[in-house]
Structures are given as structure tokens and as C-alpha cells.
Amino acid sequence: MKRKVGYTWRLREVMAQHQIFTATELVPLLRERGIDLSASQVHRLVSGTPERLSLQVMAALCDILFCTPADLVATTAENAGVRKTATGDLPTPPSNVAKLRPRAARILPDA
């Protein structure tokens, strides 16, 4: 059975729990930990859902917010709907298959 996995990025929620409400407040805290991201990069990190994230950035966020990666990323997994085929049986060939086959051509000499 196929599984569909996903995740929810919860950085904004965890920041709010620690009284950090804007991305600009996060920039100097990241710099203190050696992560040099621009304000727009941090804004995208806070307001969006990243597809890729450096483990160094994740570790710095966890240190700033006193949390674990599991607090920042909530994962989901569910069974994906499997497409059903018809019955699995092959269609039965027509009984008059011989009529469908081409016949050899007869070539007659010119008279």
C-alpha cells in the first residue's frame, strides 16, 4: 500500500509561544549563532513552508526557541488511495479472429 507523507511547518506558532512575533526579531538571534540570513530570507522562513532547510539553521532555531525539531515540524502520513483496475481479467478475443487476418494476395500475369 502506498503512503502519502506530508508536514506542517510550525515556526510561527513556536515563535509566538516565546513572545517573538516578527521575522526581524529573529535575524539578530540567528546571527549570534553564526547563521547569516537576510531579513527577506528569514521572512520567507517564518511566513512560508520551506522544502529544504539546513540542519545548522534548524539547530539554531531550536536553540533560540528552546525546542526540538519535532516541535517545528509536524509530520503526517496516511494511506494513499490505490487506483483499482477493472477486474484484472484480460478481454476475451473475438471468436472470429481468423476473419480479421489479412489474406495473401494473388498476383496474376497480364493477359
OpenMM code with the backbone's topology and positions (N, CA, C; nanometers):
from openmm import Vec3, app, unit

residues = "MET LYS ARG LYS VAL GLY TYR THR TRP ARG LEU ARG GLU VAL MET ALA GLN HIS GLN ILE PHE THR ALA THR GLU LEU VAL PRO LEU LEU ARG GLU ARG GLY ILE ASP LEU SER ALA SER GLN VAL HIS ARG LEU VAL SER GLY THR PRO GLU ARG LEU SER LEU GLN VAL MET ALA ALA LEU CYS ASP ILE LEU PHE CYS THR PRO ALA ASP LEU VAL ALA THR THR ALA GLU ASN ALA GLY VAL ARG LYS THR ALA THR GLY ASP LEU PRO THR PRO PRO SER ASN VAL ALA LYS LEU ARG PRO ARG ALA ALA ARG ILE LEU PRO ASP ALA".split()
positions = [
    Vec3(0.0840, -0.1179, 0.0000),
    Vec3(0.0000, 0.0000, 0.0000),
    Vec3(0.0884, 0.1241, 0.0000),
    Vec3(0.0524, 0.2198, -0.0793),
    Vec3(0.1281, 0.3442, -0.0855),
    Vec3(0.0887, 0.4351, 0.0300),
    Vec3(0.1866, 0.5133, 0.0763),
    Vec3(0.1632, 0.6083, 0.1842),
    Vec3(0.1896, 0.7483, 0.1325),
    Vec3(0.1076, 0.8409, 0.1733),
    Vec3(0.1268, 0.9816, 0.1389),
    Vec3(0.1769, 1.0519, 0.2649),
    Vec3(0.2960, 1.1104, 0.2561),
    Vec3(0.3531, 1.1782, 0.3720),
    Vec3(0.3556, 1.3288, 0.3475),
    Vec3(0.3460, 1.4032, 0.4544),
    Vec3(0.3485, 1.5487, 0.4457),
    Vec3(0.3980, 1.6061, 0.5774),
    Vec3(0.4036, 1.7367, 0.5815),
    Vec3(0.4482, 1.8023, 0.7049),
    Vec3(0.3872, 1.9410, 0.7143),
    Vec3(0.3837, 1.9904, 0.8377),
    Vec3(0.3371, 2.1251, 0.8656),
    Vec3(0.4501, 2.2000, 0.9352),
    Vec3(0.4855, 2.3146, 0.8826),
    Vec3(0.5924, 2.3981, 0.9379),
    Vec3(0.5303, 2.4863, 1.0447),
    Vec3(0.5756, 2.4740, 1.1686),
    Vec3(0.5126, 2.5411, 1.2815),
    Vec3(0.6004, 2.6496, 1.3436),
    Vec3(0.6961, 2.7040, 1.2692),
    Vec3(0.7893, 2.8021, 1.3240),
    Vec3(0.7160, 2.9229, 1.3821),
    Vec3(0.6183, 2.9756, 1.3093),
    Vec3(0.5487, 3.0952, 1.3561),
    Vec3(0.4781, 3.0693, 1.4898),
    Vec3(0.4173, 2.9533, 1.5054),
    Vec3(0.3491, 2.9199, 1.6307),
    Vec3(0.4474, 2.9117, 1.7478),
    Vec3(0.5603, 2.8453, 1.7232),
    Vec3(0.6595, 2.8286, 1.8298),
    Vec3(0.7216, 2.9638, 1.8648),
    Vec3(0.7433, 3.0477, 1.7639),
    Vec3(0.7947, 3.1826, 1.7921),
    Vec3(0.6974, 3.2594, 1.8811),
    Vec3(0.5688, 3.2526, 1.8510),
    Vec3(0.4680, 3.3254, 1.9288),
    Vec3(0.4642, 3.2767, 2.0740),
    Vec3(0.4866, 3.1468, 2.0937),
    Vec3(0.4897, 3.0933, 2.2304),
    Vec3(0.6046, 3.1534, 2.3117),
    Vec3(0.7099, 3.1983, 2.2407),
    Vec3(0.8264, 3.2580, 2.3065),
    Vec3(0.8306, 3.4103, 2.2905),
    Vec3(0.7149, 3.4681, 2.2628),
    Vec3(0.6993, 3.6135, 2.2530),
    Vec3(0.7856, 3.6760, 2.1427),
    Vec3(0.8099, 3.6030, 2.0360),
    Vec3(0.8795, 3.6567, 1.9181),
    Vec3(0.7738, 3.6612, 1.8083),
    Vec3(0.7393, 3.7836, 1.7645),
    Vec3(0.6263, 3.7978, 1.6738),
    Vec3(0.6631, 3.8427, 1.5328),
    Vec3(0.7881, 3.8836, 1.5101),
    Vec3(0.8256, 3.9254, 1.3746),
    Vec3(0.9546, 3.8557, 1.3331),
    Vec3(0.9717, 3.8457, 1.2020),
    Vec3(1.0923, 3.7834, 1.1482),
    Vec3(1.2160, 3.8685, 1.1779),
    Vec3(1.1986, 4.0000, 1.1849),
    Vec3(1.3140, 4.0871, 1.2104),
    Vec3(1.3702, 4.0653, 1.3508),
    Vec3(1.2886, 4.0205, 1.4449),
    Vec3(1.3391, 3.9886, 1.5781),
    Vec3(1.4270, 3.8639, 1.5758),
    Vec3(1.4051, 3.7798, 1.4781),
    Vec3(1.4779, 3.6537, 1.4680),
    Vec3(1.6152, 3.6698, 1.4036),
    Vec3(1.6312, 3.7713, 1.3176),
    Vec3(1.7569, 3.7897, 1.2432),
    Vec3(1.8781, 3.8020, 1.3362),
    Vec3(1.8800, 3.8926, 1.4354),
    Vec3(1.9988, 3.9031, 1.5207),
    Vec3(2.0221, 3.7783, 1.6066),
    Vec3(1.9137, 3.7103, 1.6437),
    Vec3(1.9282, 3.5879, 1.7225),
    Vec3(1.9957, 3.4776, 1.6406),
    Vec3(1.9636, 3.4726, 1.5126),
    Vec3(2.0300, 3.3760, 1.4243),
    Vec3(2.1764, 3.4140, 1.4027),
    Vec3(2.2025, 3.5449, 1.3855),
    Vec3(2.3414, 3.5903, 1.3653),
    Vec3(2.4299, 3.5561, 1.4852),
    Vec3(2.3740, 3.5647, 1.6058),
    Vec3(2.4501, 3.5287, 1.7256),
    Vec3(2.4946, 3.3836, 1.7223),
    Vec3(2.4247, 3.3019, 1.6457),
    Vec3(2.4560, 3.1594, 1.6371),
    Vec3(2.5259, 3.1234, 1.5062),
    Vec3(2.5747, 3.2247, 1.4361),
    Vec3(2.6529, 3.2007, 1.3144),
    Vec3(2.5718, 3.1790, 1.1888),
    Vec3(2.4439, 3.2072, 1.1923),
    Vec3(2.3581, 3.1931, 1.0744),
    Vec3(2.3323, 3.3317, 1.0188),
    Vec3(2.3882, 3.3588, 0.9002),
    Vec3(2.3788, 3.4915, 0.8401),
    Vec3(2.2780, 3.4884, 0.7252),
    Vec3(2.1515, 3.5106, 0.7584),
    Vec3(2.0454, 3.5164, 0.6581),
    Vec3(1.9940, 3.6589, 0.6487),
    Vec3(1.9537, 3.6980, 0.5282),
    Vec3(1.8977, 3.8326, 0.5111),
    Vec3(1.7586, 3.8376, 0.5741),
    Vec3(1.7092, 3.9577, 0.5928),
    Vec3(1.5765, 3.9752, 0.6518),
    Vec3(1.4690, 3.9104, 0.5648),
    Vec3(1.4859, 3.9199, 0.4323),
    Vec3(1.3848, 3.8589, 0.3442),
    Vec3(1.3905, 3.7065, 0.3504),
    Vec3(1.5102, 3.6502, 0.3654),
    Vec3(1.5212, 3.5047, 0.3787),
    Vec3(1.4553, 3.4570, 0.5078),
    Vec3(1.4768, 3.5292, 0.6154),
    Vec3(1.4157, 3.4920, 0.7431),
    Vec3(1.2642, 3.5097, 0.7346),
    Vec3(1.2195, 3.6140, 0.6670),
    Vec3(1.0748, 3.6358, 0.6500),
    Vec3(1.0117, 3.5178, 0.5757),
    Vec3(1.0763, 3.4716, 0.4675),
    Vec3(1.0248, 3.3562, 0.3929),
    Vec3(1.0249, 3.2302, 0.4796),
    Vec3(1.1265, 3.2176, 0.5638),
    Vec3(1.1358, 3.1024, 0.6536),
    Vec3(1.0212, 3.1041, 0.7544),
    Vec3(0.9863, 3.2217, 0.8029),
    Vec3(0.8802, 3.2348, 0.9036),
    Vec3(0.7418, 3.2257, 0.8400),
    Vec3(0.7219, 3.2931, 0.7291),
    Vec3(0.5875, 3.3030, 0.6720),
    Vec3(0.5519, 3.1885, 0.5776),
    Vec3(0.6519, 3.1197, 0.5234),
    Vec3(0.6232, 3.0119, 0.4298),
    Vec3(0.6535, 2.8755, 0.4889),
    Vec3(0.6491, 2.7762, 0.4033),
    Vec3(0.6844, 2.6402, 0.4414),
    Vec3(0.8041, 2.5984, 0.3579),
    Vec3(0.9223, 2.5868, 0.4189),
    Vec3(1.0409, 2.5531, 0.3402),
    Vec3(1.0384, 2.4081, 0.2928),
    Vec3(1.0895, 2.3861, 0.1721),
    Vec3(1.1036, 2.2497, 0.1214),
    Vec3(1.2390, 2.1922, 0.1611),
    Vec3(1.3374, 2.2781, 0.1751),
    Vec3(1.4717, 2.2369, 0.2189),
    Vec3(1.5155, 2.3309, 0.3287),
    Vec3(1.5888, 2.2742, 0.4254),
    Vec3(1.6340, 2.3551, 0.5369),
    Vec3(1.7648, 2.2969, 0.5877),
    Vec3(1.8643, 2.3809, 0.6034),
    Vec3(1.9931, 2.3376, 0.6554),
    Vec3(1.9771, 2.2915, 0.7998),
    Vec3(2.0489, 2.1872, 0.8360),
    Vec3(2.0442, 2.1396, 0.9740),
    Vec3(2.1042, 2.2421, 1.0696),
    Vec3(2.1971, 2.3233, 1.0211),
    Vec3(2.2527, 2.4291, 1.1052),
    Vec3(2.1455, 2.5323, 1.1400),
    Vec3(2.0633, 2.5673, 1.0413),
    Vec3(1.9545, 2.6622, 1.0655),
    Vec3(1.8534, 2.5996, 1.1617),
    Vec3(1.8210, 2.4726, 1.1392),
    Vec3(1.7270, 2.4033, 1.2277),
    Vec3(1.7807, 2.3998, 1.3711),
    Vec3(1.9095, 2.3689, 1.3868),
    Vec3(1.9698, 2.3638, 1.5204),
    Vec3(1.9673, 2.5014, 1.5861),
    Vec3(1.9942, 2.6066, 1.5084),
    Vec3(1.9925, 2.7423, 1.5633),
    Vec3(1.8506, 2.7810, 1.6067),
    Vec3(1.7512, 2.7480, 1.5246),
    Vec3(1.6124, 2.7779, 1.5613),
    Vec3(1.5729, 2.7040, 1.6892),
    Vec3(1.6142, 2.5786, 1.6995),
    Vec3(1.5830, 2.5006, 1.8197),
    Vec3(1.6505, 2.5608, 1.9432),
    Vec3(1.7733, 2.6098, 1.9271),
    Vec3(1.8437, 2.6719, 2.0389),
    Vec3(1.7763, 2.8028, 2.0805),
    Vec3(1.7370, 2.8833, 1.9823),
    Vec3(1.6719, 3.0120, 2.0104),
    Vec3(1.5388, 2.9901, 2.0805),
    Vec3(1.4627, 2.8913, 2.0342),
    Vec3(1.3261, 2.8726, 2.0817),
    Vec3(1.3137, 2.7638, 2.1889),
    Vec3(1.4258, 2.7092, 2.2321),
    Vec3(1.4270, 2.6048, 2.3357),
    Vec3(1.3285, 2.4927, 2.3013),
    Vec3(1.3430, 2.4395, 2.1787),
    Vec3(1.2514, 2.3355, 2.1336),
    Vec3(1.3289, 2.2277, 2.0587),
    Vec3(1.2591, 2.1293, 2.0100),
    Vec3(1.3189, 2.0227, 1.9298),
    Vec3(1.2702, 2.0367, 1.7857),
    Vec3(1.3347, 1.9699, 1.6909),
    Vec3(1.2845, 1.9734, 1.5532),
    Vec3(1.1400, 1.9239, 1.5422),
    Vec3(1.1016, 1.8307, 1.6275),
    Vec3(0.9635, 1.7800, 1.6243),
    Vec3(0.8631, 1.8881, 1.6617),
    Vec3(0.9071, 1.9877, 1.7392),
    Vec3(0.8182, 2.0990, 1.7718),
    Vec3(0.7983, 2.1912, 1.6514),
    Vec3(0.8982, 2.1992, 1.5652),
    Vec3(0.8914, 2.2877, 1.4486),
    Vec3(0.8265, 2.2222, 1.3273),
    Vec3(0.8371, 2.0904, 1.3185),
    Vec3(0.7846, 2.0188, 1.2026),
    Vec3(0.6881, 1.9113, 1.2514),
    Vec3(0.5623, 1.9244, 1.2175),
    Vec3(0.4633, 1.8214, 1.2483),
    Vec3(0.4430, 1.7375, 1.1234),
    Vec3(0.4706, 1.6093, 1.1332),
    Vec3(0.4601, 1.5217, 1.0161),
    Vec3(0.3255, 1.4513, 1.0132),
    Vec3(0.2834, 1.4176, 0.8923),
    Vec3(0.1599, 1.3419, 0.8718),
    Vec3(0.1886, 1.2292, 0.7740),
    Vec3(0.1186, 1.1197, 0.7909),
    Vec3(0.1293, 1.0067, 0.6974),
    Vec3(-0.0070, 0.9390, 0.6909),
    Vec3(-0.0499, 0.9117, 0.5719),
    Vec3(-0.1793, 0.8446, 0.5553),
    Vec3(-0.1730, 0.7547, 0.4341),
    Vec3(-0.2593, 0.6585, 0.4324),
    Vec3(-0.2653, 0.5684, 0.3182),
    Vec3(-0.3220, 0.6433, 0.1991),
    Vec3(-0.2515, 0.6313, 0.0879),
    Vec3(-0.2974, 0.6961, -0.0349),
    Vec3(-0.3991, 0.6050, -0.1015),
    Vec3(-0.4972, 0.6627, -0.1636),
    Vec3(-0.5962, 0.5822, -0.2349),
    Vec3(-0.5304, 0.5090, -0.3497),
    Vec3(-0.5503, 0.3804, -0.3527),
    Vec3(-0.4922, 0.2982, -0.4590),
    Vec3(-0.5937, 0.2886, -0.5706),
    Vec3(-0.5469, 0.3133, -0.6903),
    Vec3(-0.6352, 0.3036, -0.8055),
    Vec3(-0.6725, 0.1593, -0.8286),
    Vec3(-0.7990, 0.1353, -0.8454),
    Vec3(-0.8437, -0.0007, -0.8710),
    Vec3(-0.8532, -0.0221, -1.0207),
    Vec3(-0.8071, -0.1377, -1.0623),
    Vec3(-0.8212, -0.1745, -1.2026),
    Vec3(-0.9575, -0.2399, -1.2190),
    Vec3(-0.9940, -0.2682, -1.3404),
    Vec3(-1.1244, -0.3299, -1.3636),
    Vec3(-1.1319, -0.4607, -1.2868),
    Vec3(-1.1377, -0.5704, -1.3516),
    Vec3(-1.1439, -0.6976, -1.2802),
    Vec3(-1.0101, -0.7678, -1.2824),
    Vec3(-0.9204, -0.7177, -1.3623),
    Vec3(-0.7906, -0.7827, -1.3747),
    Vec3(-0.7908, -0.8878, -1.4846),
    Vec3(-0.9087, -0.9218, -1.5358),
    Vec3(-0.9172, -1.0200, -1.6437),
    Vec3(-0.8842, -0.9535, -1.7760),
    Vec3(-0.8231, -1.0297, -1.8625),
    Vec3(-0.7962, -0.9803, -1.9969),
    Vec3(-0.9224, -0.9902, -2.0800),
    Vec3(-0.9424, -0.8988, -2.1730),
    Vec3(-1.0617, -0.9087, -2.2560),
    Vec3(-1.0563, -1.0345, -2.3418),
    Vec3(-1.1704, -1.0948, -2.3628),
    Vec3(-1.1741, -1.2159, -2.4441),
    Vec3(-1.1654, -1.1788, -2.5909),
    Vec3(-1.0794, -1.2492, -2.6656),
    Vec3(-1.0683, -1.2178, -2.8078),
    Vec3(-1.1950, -1.2612, -2.8803),
    Vec3(-1.2283, -1.1912, -2.9877),
    Vec3(-1.3483, -1.2302, -3.0624),
    Vec3(-1.3315, -1.3708, -3.1202),
    Vec3(-1.4399, -1.4407, -3.1325),
    Vec3(-1.4333, -1.5792, -3.1792),
    Vec3(-1.3987, -1.5890, -3.3273),
    Vec3(-1.4193, -1.4856, -3.4023),
    Vec3(-1.3921, -1.4898, -3.5463),
    Vec3(-1.2623, -1.4163, -3.5797),
    Vec3(-1.1546, -1.4481, -3.5070),
    Vec3(-1.0254, -1.3830, -3.5288),
    Vec3(-0.9722, -1.4140, -3.6679),
    Vec3(-0.9976, -1.5313, -3.7172),
    Vec3(-0.9458, -1.5701, -3.8490),
    Vec3(-0.9965, -1.4766, -3.9580),
    Vec3(-1.1150, -1.4238, -3.9451),
    Vec3(-1.1704, -1.3333, -4.0458),
    Vec3(-1.0981, -1.1984, -4.0451),
    Vec3(-1.0354, -1.1635, -3.9344),
    Vec3(-0.9702, -1.0348, -3.9242),
    Vec3(-0.8277, -1.0357, -3.9795),
    Vec3(-0.7736, -1.1520, -4.0027),
    Vec3(-0.6354, -1.1591, -4.0506),
    Vec3(-0.6317, -1.1356, -4.2013),
    Vec3(-0.5258, -1.0680, -4.2484),
    Vec3(-0.5179, -1.0419, -4.3927),
    Vec3(-0.4917, -1.1708, -4.4700),
    Vec3(-0.5444, -1.1744, -4.5916),
    Vec3(-0.5217, -1.2899, -4.6790),
    Vec3(-0.4075, -1.2568, -4.7729),
    Vec3(-0.3350, -1.3565, -4.8120),
    Vec3(-0.2243, -1.3383, -4.9062),
    Vec3(-0.2818, -1.2957, -5.0418),
    Vec3(-0.2138, -1.2028, -5.1063),
    Vec3(-0.2599, -1.1534, -5.2355),
    Vec3(-0.2171, -1.2502, -5.3461),
    Vec3(-0.3038, -1.2681, -5.4453),
    Vec3(-0.2679, -1.3485, -5.5619),
    Vec3(-0.2356, -1.2529, -5.6750),
    Vec3(-0.1197, -1.2708, -5.7335),
    Vec3(-0.0770, -1.1848, -5.8424),
    Vec3(-0.0886, -1.2687, -5.9711),
    Vec3(-0.1664, -1.2204, -6.0665),
    Vec3(-0.1892, -1.2905, -6.1914),
    Vec3(-0.1090, -1.2233, -6.3023),
    Vec3(-0.0563, -1.3014, -6.3953),
    Vec3(0.0172, -1.2431, -6.5082),
    Vec3(-0.0782, -1.1648, -6.6009),
    Vec3(-0.0223, -1.0656, -6.6697),
    Vec3(-0.1029, -0.9862, -6.7615),
    Vec3(-0.1427, -1.0740, -6.8800),
    Vec3(-0.2612, -1.0630, -6.9255),
    Vec3(-0.3061, -1.1437, -7.0373),
    Vec3(-0.3150, -1.0664, -7.1646),
] * unit.nanometer
topology = app.Topology()
chain = topology.addChain("A")
for resn in residues:
    res = topology.addResidue(resn, chain)
    for name in ("N", "CA", "C"):
        topology.addAtom(name, app.Element.getBySymbol(name[0]), res)
